[in-house]
Amino acid sequence: MNTVLVERVLPTGQMIQIVQGDITSENVDAIVNAANEHLQHGGGVAWAISKKGGAAIQNESDEWIRQHGPVSHSHPAWTSGGLLPAKFVVHAVGPVWGDGDEDMKLAQAVTGSLRVADELNCSSIAMPAISTGIFGFPKDRAAGIIFSAIGKYFEGDSSNLKIVKLVLFDQETVAVFLKSWNDKWADKP
């Protein structure tokens, strides 16, 4: 069972939460998959989403690649949610640590995911700690970039999104993201 650990309403009206649990069980309009550019869902969060969501997710991902080619950091792909509670899966390609411009690429992946969710008329989205698993992005650095990218996105044009959940699976990642959360928002209204 997923547990909301902290939540905050941003000045723009959207709620952001840190949730500990399994992103595949979130009952939201869209979940974000931490994908590779070829949408081959063989490990980590991508494997879990594809396994629980069924063959439709990989089949639709293969079709996306046939039609559009490899996925970039700034323009995520999307598929149906298959058997998942979520209607859509947004496939965000985060950076591999050491490839260069990692901070910018991670911010683009987060912003792109939110933009795609808006284009799909979603009001809720759940995302993992993109790039912090097998891609090796330092968790503390990623947390700050992810929080900042979410805040900046909502400062722009109006958005249909009402809630953004950062769904984190393991205790180490939860602890790092909670520390970054507290550093950003402690003692602020």
Sequence and secondary structure as in RCSB ss.txt:
>XXXX:A:sequence
MNTVLVERVLPTGQMIQIVQGDITSENVDAIVNAANEHLQHGGGVAWAISKKGGAAIQNESDEWIRQHGPVSHSH
PAWTSGGLLPAKFVVHAVGPVWGDGDEDMKLAQAVTGSLRVADELNCSSIAMPAISTGIFGFPKDRAAGIIFSAI
GKYFEGDSSNLKIVKLVLFDQETVAVFLKSWNDKWADKP
>XXXX:A:secstr
  EEEEEEE TTS EEEEEES GGG  SSEEEEEE TT    SHHHHHHHHHH HHHHHHHHHHHHHH S  SSS
 EEEE TTSSSSEEEEEE   TTSS HHHHHHHHHHHHHHHHHHTT SEEEE  TTSSTT   HHHHHHHHHHHH
HHHHHSS  S  EEEEEE SHHHHHHHHHHHHHHHTT  
